[in-house]
Amino acid sequence: MEVTIQDNKGWHWVTDKIMRKIILDTETTGLSPKQGHRIIEIGCVEMVNRRITNRNFHQYLQPDRQIDPGAARVHGITNDQLKGKPRFVDIVDEFMDFIKGAELIIHNARFDVGFINHELQLLNQNRQQLEASCKILDSLALAKKLHPSQKNNLDALCKRYNIDNSNRQLHGALLDSEILAEVYLAMTGGQVSLLSSGNAQQIDIENIIKPISSNRAKLKLITPNKEELELHQQFLSRIDKASKGKCLWQELF
């Protein structure tokens, strides 16, 4: 499946052409880097050929400033927890190597991309912005396109796609990335369950549904005659009687 998304900033993204994807999330000290807020957690989950590889990048960071109380209530990270943690400059090379060349899947991408680009700028190392290293898909923009006029935050999408997020009492970058990976696969039709139980076998739709060749001969249309239509109606009537008026085909016929 190929999905094209363009937002009002002019970013134009195509997903599922790049085989290696990184689902990414951050937690921060506050809402805006323009107010001096910093990243305190980065979580990344790798996906190759629409399979989660269990290869992750996860790091807490020392922001050299206090966490806003409002932000702390969202993610539950405290200033004391970040004492002794590395700074962004200490992990930037490892982080950039991990995501290089991949397509980043981020929910509300402008928020996380803005913070990461701000951190790169603060290094004063003439580093390129994130968009120069990776393509970016905003899964929130995708969700809004698929489900207009509906709630499309991560919790709402989990409920819509029957994804278990019971462990998500607070936001966390790695946990949210893991959940978003499942949401992304569900939104783009990558995996469906053959059964409704927890042991349901997972299948990849794209390996089953093949495109129909444009060179294929046209199918011959055979219409039923009057006798066949009458027999069909009799059959539907028997079904309708047996189901006590619940035969949907009867309504369509």
C-alpha positions as CSV (number, residue, x, y, z in Angstrom):
1,M,0.0,0.0,0.0
2,E,1.3,3.5,-0.9
3,V,0.1,6.5,1.0
4,T,0.9,10.1,0.1
5,I,0.6,12.9,2.6
6,Q,1.2,16.6,2.2
7,D,0.8,19.0,5.1
8,N,0.4,22.8,5.2
9,K,4.1,23.3,5.6
10,G,4.6,21.8,2.1
11,W,6.3,18.5,3.3
12,H,5.4,15.8,0.8
13,W,5.8,12.3,2.0
14,V,5.2,8.9,0.5
15,T,5.3,5.9,2.8
16,D,5.9,2.2,2.1
17,K,8.5,2.9,-0.7
18,I,11.3,2.9,1.8
19,M,11.7,-0.6,3.4
20,R,13.5,0.6,6.6
21,K,11.3,2.7,8.9
22,I,12.0,4.1,12.3
23,I,9.0,4.9,14.5
24,L,10.1,7.8,16.7
25,D,8.9,9.7,19.7
26,T,10.3,12.2,22.1
27,E,9.5,13.5,25.6
28,T,10.4,17.1,26.5
29,T,10.6,19.6,29.3
30,G,7.8,21.6,27.8
31,L,5.8,22.5,24.8
32,S,8.1,24.6,22.7
33,P,11.9,24.8,21.9
34,K,11.4,28.6,21.3
35,Q,10.8,28.8,25.1
36,G,14.1,27.0,25.8
37,H,12.6,23.6,26.3
38,R,14.7,20.5,25.6
39,I,14.4,16.9,24.8
40,I,14.7,14.5,27.8
41,E,13.8,11.2,26.1
42,I,14.1,9.7,22.7
43,G,12.6,6.4,21.7
44,C,12.9,4.7,18.3
45,V,11.6,1.3,17.0
46,E,13.1,-0.2,13.8
47,M,10.8,-1.8,11.2
48,V,12.2,-3.5,8.1
49,N,9.9,-4.7,5.3
50,R,6.9,-4.0,7.7
51,R,8.4,-6.3,10.3
52,I,9.4,-4.9,13.8
53,T,13.0,-6.0,14.2
54,N,13.3,-5.6,18.0
55,R,16.3,-3.3,17.3
56,N,15.6,-0.1,19.2
57,F,17.3,3.2,20.2
58,H,16.3,4.6,23.6
59,Q,18.0,7.3,25.7
60,Y,17.1,9.6,28.6
61,L,18.8,13.0,28.4
62,Q,20.0,15.6,30.8
63,P,18.3,18.9,29.6
64,D,20.2,21.3,31.8
65,R,16.9,22.9,32.9
66,Q,13.9,22.2,35.0
67,I,10.9,20.2,33.6
68,D,7.7,22.1,33.5
69,P,5.1,20.6,36.0
70,G,2.6,20.3,33.2
71,A,5.0,18.2,31.1
72,A,5.9,16.1,34.1
73,R,2.2,15.2,34.6
74,V,2.1,13.9,31.1
75,H,5.3,11.7,31.0
76,G,6.0,11.3,34.7
77,I,9.8,11.9,34.2
78,T,11.3,13.9,37.1
79,N,14.4,16.1,37.3
80,D,16.0,13.7,39.7
81,Q,15.7,10.8,37.3
82,L,17.7,12.7,34.7
83,K,20.7,13.5,36.9
84,G,23.8,11.9,35.5
85,K,22.2,11.1,32.1
86,P,24.1,12.0,29.0
87,R,23.4,15.2,27.1
88,F,22.2,15.3,23.5
89,V,25.7,16.1,22.3
90,D,26.9,12.8,23.8
91,I,24.5,10.6,21.9
92,V,23.8,12.6,18.7
93,D,26.2,10.5,16.5
94,E,24.7,7.2,17.7
95,F,21.2,8.6,17.2
96,M,21.8,10.0,13.7
97,D,23.5,6.7,12.6
98,F,20.5,4.7,13.8
99,I,18.0,6.8,11.8
100,K,20.1,7.6,8.8
101,G,18.4,6.8,5.5
102,A,15.2,5.5,7.1
103,E,11.7,6.9,6.8
104,L,10.7,8.3,10.2
105,I,7.1,7.7,11.3
106,I,6.2,10.3,14.0
107,H,2.8,11.2,15.4
108,N,2.4,14.9,15.2
109,A,5.8,15.1,13.4
110,R,6.2,18.9,13.6
111,F,6.5,18.8,17.4
112,D,9.3,16.1,17.5
113,V,11.1,17.3,14.4
114,G,11.1,20.8,15.7
115,F,12.7,19.8,18.9
116,I,15.3,17.5,17.3
117,N,16.2,20.2,14.8
118,H,16.5,22.7,17.7
119,E,18.9,20.3,19.5
120,L,21.0,19.9,16.3
121,Q,21.2,23.6,16.0
122,L,22.3,24.1,19.6
123,L,25.3,21.9,18.9
124,N,26.9,24.6,16.6
125,Q,28.3,21.9,14.4
126,N,26.7,22.9,11.1
127,R,24.5,19.8,11.2
128,Q,21.8,19.4,8.7
129,Q,18.2,19.4,9.8
130,L,16.4,16.0,10.3
131,E,14.6,16.3,6.9
132,A,18.0,16.1,5.1
133,S,18.8,12.7,6.6
134,C,15.4,11.1,6.5
135,K,12.0,11.1,4.9
136,I,9.3,11.8,7.4
137,L,5.7,10.6,7.6
138,D,3.4,12.3,10.1
139,S,1.1,9.5,11.2
140,L,-1.3,12.1,12.7
141,A,-1.7,13.6,9.2
142,L,-2.3,10.1,7.8
143,A,-4.9,9.3,10.6
144,K,-6.7,12.6,9.9
145,K,-6.9,11.7,6.2
146,L,-8.2,8.2,7.0
147,H,-10.6,9.4,9.8
148,P,-11.6,13.0,9.2
149,S,-13.5,14.8,12.0
150,Q,-12.6,12.1,14.5
151,K,-10.2,11.9,17.5
152,N,-6.8,10.8,16.2
153,N,-4.5,10.8,19.2
154,L,-2.7,7.6,19.9
155,D,-5.2,6.4,22.6
156,A,-8.1,7.0,20.2
157,L,-6.4,5.1,17.4
158,C,-5.6,2.2,19.7
159,K,-9.3,1.9,20.6
160,R,-10.3,2.2,16.9
161,Y,-7.9,-0.5,15.8
162,N,-8.2,-2.8,18.9
163,I,-4.6,-2.3,19.9
164,D,-3.8,-3.0,23.6
165,N,-2.3,0.1,25.2
166,S,-3.2,-0.9,28.8
167,N,0.4,-0.4,29.9
168,R,0.3,3.3,28.8
169,Q,-0.6,5.0,32.1
170,L,1.9,7.8,31.2
171,H,3.5,8.9,28.0
172,G,7.0,7.4,27.4
173,A,9.0,7.7,24.2
174,L,9.9,4.1,23.7
175,L,6.5,2.7,24.8
176,D,4.7,5.2,22.6
177,S,6.9,4.3,19.6
178,E,6.1,0.6,20.1
179,I,2.4,1.4,20.2
180,L,2.6,3.7,17.2
181,A,4.3,0.9,15.2
182,E,1.3,-1.3,15.7
183,V,-1.1,1.6,14.9
184,Y,0.8,2.4,11.7
185,L,0.6,-1.2,10.5
186,A,-3.1,-1.3,11.2
187,M,-3.7,2.1,9.5
188,T,-1.8,1.1,6.4
189,G,-3.3,-2.4,6.2
190,G,-0.1,-4.1,6.8
191,Q,-1.3,-6.9,9.1
192,V,-4.6,-8.3,10.0
193,S,-5.7,-11.1,12.4
194,L,-7.2,-14.3,11.0
195,L,-8.8,-15.0,14.4
196,S,-10.1,-12.8,17.2
197,S,-8.2,-14.6,20.0
198,G,-4.8,-13.6,21.4
199,N,-3.2,-16.5,19.5
200,A,-4.4,-15.2,16.1
201,Q,-2.1,-15.7,13.2
202,Q,-0.7,-12.5,11.7
203,I,-0.6,-12.2,8.0
204,D,0.7,-9.6,5.6
205,I,-2.0,-8.4,3.2
206,E,0.5,-7.1,0.7
207,N,2.0,-10.6,0.2
208,I,-1.5,-12.0,-0.5
209,I,-3.3,-9.4,-2.5
210,K,-1.5,-8.9,-5.8
211,P,-2.4,-6.1,-8.3
212,I,-4.4,-7.1,-11.3
213,S,-2.5,-6.8,-14.6
214,S,-3.8,-4.2,-17.0
215,N,-3.2,-6.7,-19.8
216,R,-5.6,-9.3,-18.4
217,A,-8.4,-10.2,-20.7
218,K,-11.8,-8.7,-19.9
219,L,-14.1,-10.9,-17.8
220,K,-17.2,-12.2,-19.6
221,L,-20.4,-11.0,-17.9
222,I,-23.1,-13.6,-17.7
223,T,-26.5,-12.4,-16.6
224,P,-29.2,-14.7,-15.1
225,N,-32.3,-15.6,-17.1
226,K,-35.9,-15.2,-15.7
227,E,-36.0,-18.8,-14.4
228,E,-32.7,-18.5,-12.6
229,L,-33.8,-15.2,-11.0
230,E,-37.0,-16.9,-9.7
231,L,-35.1,-19.8,-8.3
232,H,-32.7,-17.3,-6.6
233,Q,-35.7,-15.4,-5.1
234,Q,-37.2,-18.7,-3.7
235,F,-33.8,-19.5,-2.1
236,L,-33.6,-16.1,-0.5
237,S,-37.2,-16.5,0.8
238,R,-36.2,-19.7,2.5
239,I,-33.3,-18.1,4.1
240,D,-35.4,-15.1,5.2
241,K,-37.9,-17.4,6.8
242,A,-35.3,-19.5,8.6
243,S,-33.6,-16.3,9.9
244,K,-37.0,-14.7,10.9
245,G,-36.7,-11.8,8.5
246,K,-32.9,-11.2,8.9
247,C,-31.8,-12.1,5.4
248,L,-29.8,-9.1,4.2
249,W,-29.6,-10.5,0.6
250,Q,-33.4,-10.3,0.5
251,E,-33.2,-6.6,1.0
252,L,-30.6,-6.1,-1.7
253,F,-32.3,-8.3,-4.3
